[in-house]
């Protein structure tokens, strides 16, 4: 992987070892924590907890992207995320990521101190790419088949790994041509976004294929229905299953693991990285 660090608006994110992105949804309807942190005070308190638990970056989202989610207006999304970003940007030492697809939110969040743009539409919404270029911030490009409203209605692929990889390769090329250098790009295969159980399992089993793009890989599997269907548990009881997926992903080369359960995931990734380093050192003895 060529990129070992991201400059997130002046706050560096070291990617020489896997790091944890803490999820902070300021939404009423996200699948796992919707409504939990809707007020600015509760969101700020939760962000501080995530950092104390070891999150290297906080991802703030104001629009649910769960299957079947309704669209949110620009004004509503700004009203949800901006007070939190503005408050945290002046307080936290770690970078802040904004989880959005809207150019208006991209620009406003960047001006308020956000350091990374995490876009489930890979900057395909009209105006989003131009807005991202203007900010000069790193971006995470995610694959999604369809939209949150229809993405889980019988998704089909010829080869899910090759199809997703091809899409991300095209979006990376488009972004670099527009003025976002490769050293500011992260890729995300989009677990659960227009994928069946088999698609998700195949992507995780073959995640190392995404290292071919020579870019940091972000994965978001925390508490998702893919995990729930395997272990037959509701979202907040999927921690152990989510940790297993995080470990598999880190072993395959993922550098950022987006999760609701930060402390446990930090511990799991610390063990993965320790064993990896010990193995590398042992080969030289």
C-alpha positions in Angstrom: 0.0 0.0 0.0 1.6 3.3 -1.1 -0.5 5.5 1.2 0.6 5.1 4.9 -0.8 8.4 6.2 -3.7 10.7 5.4 -3.6 14.5 6.0 -7.1 15.0 7.2 -7.3 18.8 7.3 -4.1 19.2 9.2 -4.7 16.2 11.5 -2.7 13.2 10.4 -4.2 9.7 10.3 -1.5 7.1 10.5 -2.3 4.0 8.5 0.8 1.9 9.0 -1.4 -0.3 11.3 -5.2 -0.8 11.1 -7.1 1.9 12.9 -10.7 2.3 14.1 -13.2 4.8 12.8 -15.9 5.5 15.4 -19.5 5.8 14.2 -21.5 8.8 15.3 -24.9 8.9 13.7 -26.9 12.0 14.5 -30.0 10.6 12.9 -33.4 9.4 14.1 -33.5 6.3 11.9 -30.1 4.6 11.5 -30.4 0.8 11.8 -28.4 0.4 15.0 -28.1 3.6 16.9 -30.8 5.8 15.3 -32.1 8.4 17.8 -29.4 7.6 20.4 -27.3 10.7 19.8 -29.7 13.0 18.0 -29.2 16.0 20.4 -25.9 17.9 20.1 -25.0 17.3 23.7 -25.5 13.6 23.5 -23.5 13.5 20.3 -20.6 15.5 21.8 -20.6 13.2 24.8 -20.5 10.1 22.6 -17.7 11.5 20.4 -15.6 12.0 23.5 -16.3 8.4 24.6 -15.2 7.1 21.2 -11.9 8.9 21.3 -11.3 7.8 24.9 -11.9 4.2 23.7 -9.3 4.5 21.1 -11.0 5.8 17.9 -8.4 7.3 15.5 -11.1 9.2 13.6 -14.8 10.0 14.2 -17.3 9.6 11.3 -20.4 11.9 11.7 -23.4 11.2 9.6 -26.7 13.0 9.4 -28.6 10.9 6.9 -29.3 7.2 7.4 -28.2 4.9 4.6 -29.9 1.8 5.9 -31.9 -0.3 3.4 -35.1 1.5 2.6 -34.1 4.8 4.2 -35.8 8.0 3.0 -33.9 10.9 1.6 -33.0 13.8 3.9 -33.1 17.4 2.8 -29.9 19.5 2.6 -31.2 21.8 5.4 -32.1 18.9 7.7 -28.7 17.2 7.2 -26.8 20.4 7.8 -28.9 21.1 11.0 -28.0 17.7 12.3 -24.2 17.6 11.6 -22.9 21.1 11.7 -23.3 21.9 15.4 -21.5 18.6 16.2 -18.7 19.1 13.7 -18.2 22.7 14.7 -18.0 21.8 18.4 -15.7 18.8 17.9 -13.3 20.3 15.4 -12.2 22.7 18.1 -11.9 20.1 20.8 -10.8 16.7 19.5 -7.2 15.9 18.5 -8.3 13.2 16.1 -9.7 13.9 12.6 -13.4 14.2 11.9 -15.0 12.5 8.9 -18.3 13.6 7.4 -20.5 10.8 6.1 -22.4 12.5 3.3 -23.2 12.6 -0.4 -24.3 16.2 -0.8 -22.0 18.9 -2.2 -23.5 21.5 0.1 -22.7 19.4 3.2 -19.2 18.6 1.9 -18.4 22.3 1.6 -19.9 23.3 4.9 -18.4 20.4 6.9 -14.9 21.1 5.4 -15.2 24.8 6.3 -16.2 23.8 9.9 -13.2 21.5 10.3 -14.0 18.1 9.0 -10.9 16.3 7.7 -12.3 13.5 5.5 -15.3 13.0 3.1 -16.9 9.6 3.4 -19.3 9.2 0.5 -21.4 6.1 0.0 -22.1 7.3 -3.6 -18.3 7.7 -4.4 -18.8 11.4 -5.3 -21.3 10.6 -8.1 -24.1 13.0 -7.0 -24.0 16.1 -9.2 -21.6 18.6 -7.8 -20.1 16.3 -5.2 -16.8 15.7 -7.0 -16.3 19.4 -7.6 -17.0 20.2 -4.0 -14.5 17.5 -2.8 -11.8 18.8 -5.1 -12.4 22.3 -3.7 -11.9 21.2 -0.1 -8.5 19.6 -0.7 -9.5 16.9 1.8 -9.1 13.1 1.4 -12.1 11.1 0.3 -13.4 7.6 0.9 -15.1 6.2 -2.2 -17.6 3.4 -1.5 -19.4 1.0 -3.9 -23.2 0.8 -3.7 -25.5 -0.9 -6.2 -28.6 1.4 -6.5 -29.7 3.7 -3.7 -30.5 3.0 0.0 -34.1 2.9 -1.0 -33.8 0.1 -3.5 -30.3 -1.4 -3.1 -31.4 -4.6 -1.4 -34.0 -5.5 -4.0 -32.4 -8.6 -5.5 -28.9 -7.3 -6.3 -27.1 -9.2 -9.0 -23.4 -9.4 -10.1 -21.5 -11.4 -12.7 -18.6 -11.6 -10.2 -19.1 -9.4 -7.1 -15.4 -8.9 -6.4 -14.5 -8.1 -10.0 -17.5 -5.9 -10.5 -16.9 -3.9 -7.3 -13.2 -3.6 -8.0 -13.9 -2.4 -11.5 -16.3 0.3 -10.2 -13.8 1.5 -7.6 -11.0 1.6 -10.2 -13.1 3.7 -12.5 -14.1 6.1 -9.7 -10.5 6.5 -8.5 -9.5 7.3 -12.1 -12.3 9.9 -12.4 -11.3 11.5 -9.1 -7.6 11.7 -9.9 -8.4 13.2 -13.3 -10.5 15.8 -11.5 -7.7 16.8 -9.2 -7.8 14.5 -6.2 -4.4 12.8 -6.0 -4.2 9.1 -5.2 -2.6 9.8 -1.8 -5.9 11.4 -0.7 -8.1 8.4 -1.7 -9.5 5.6 0.4 -11.7 2.8 -1.0 -14.6 0.9 0.5 -16.2 -2.2 -1.1 -19.6 -1.3 0.5 -20.6 -4.3 2.6 -24.4 -4.4 2.8 -24.9 -1.8 0.1 -26.6 -3.7 -2.7 -25.2 -7.0 -1.7 -26.8 -10.4 -0.7 -25.5 -12.6 2.1 -23.4 -14.5 -0.4 -22.0 -11.3 -1.9 -20.9 -9.9 1.4 -19.3 -13.2 2.4 -17.5 -13.4 -0.9 -16.2 -9.9 -0.6 -14.9 -10.5 2.9 -13.3 -13.8 1.9 -11.5 -12.2 -1.1 -10.9 -8.7 0.4 -7.2 -9.0 -0.3 -8.1 -8.5 -4.0 -8.7 -4.8 -3.3 -5.1 -4.3 -2.3 -4.4 -4.4 -6.1 -5.5 -0.7 -6.2 -2.7 0.2 -3.8 -4.9 2.4 -1.7 -6.1 2.2 1.9 -9.2 0.0 2.3 -12.0 0.9 4.7 -14.6 -1.6 5.7 -17.9 -1.1 7.5 -19.4 -4.3 8.8 -20.3 -3.3 12.3 -23.6 -4.7 13.5 -24.9 -5.1 9.9 -27.6 -7.5 8.9 -25.0 -9.7 7.2 -23.6 -10.4 10.7 -27.0 -10.6 12.2 -28.2 -13.3 9.8 -25.1 -15.4 10.6 -25.4 -15.2 14.4 -29.2 -14.6 14.7 -28.9 -11.6 17.0 -30.3 -8.0 16.9 -28.0 -5.1 16.1 -26.7 -4.2 19.5 -25.9 -7.9 20.3 -23.7 -8.4 17.2 -20.4 -7.2 18.8 -18.7 -10.6 18.7 -19.7 -11.3 15.2 -18.6 -7.8 14.1 -15.2 -8.3 15.8 -14.7 -11.6 13.9 -15.4 -9.7 10.6 -13.0 -6.9 11.6 -10.2 -9.3 12.3 -10.7 -11.1 9.0 -10.7 -7.8 7.2 -7.6 -6.5 9.0 -5.7 -9.8 8.2 -6.6 -9.2 4.5 -5.2 -5.7 4.5 -8.0 -3.4 5.6 -6.5 -0.2 7.2 -9.7 1.5 8.5 -12.4 -0.4 10.4 -15.6 1.6 10.8 -17.5 0.5 13.9 -20.0 1.3 16.7 -18.0 -0.7 19.2 -14.7 1.1 19.4 -13.0 -0.3 22.5 -13.5 -3.9 21.6 -12.5 -3.4 18.0 -9.3 -1.5 19.0 -8.3 -4.5 21.2 -9.0 -7.0 18.4 -7.0 -5.0 15.9 -4.1 -4.5 18.3 -3.8 -8.3 18.6 -3.9 -8.7 14.8 -1.2 -6.1 14.4 1.0 -7.5 17.2 0.9 -11.0 15.7 1.6 -9.6 12.2 4.6 -7.7 13.4 5.9 -10.7 15.4 5.6 -12.8 12.3 7.5 -10.3 10.2 10.2 -10.1 12.8 10.4 -13.8 13.1 11.1 -14.3 9.4 14.2 -12.2 9.8 15.7 -14.3 12.6 
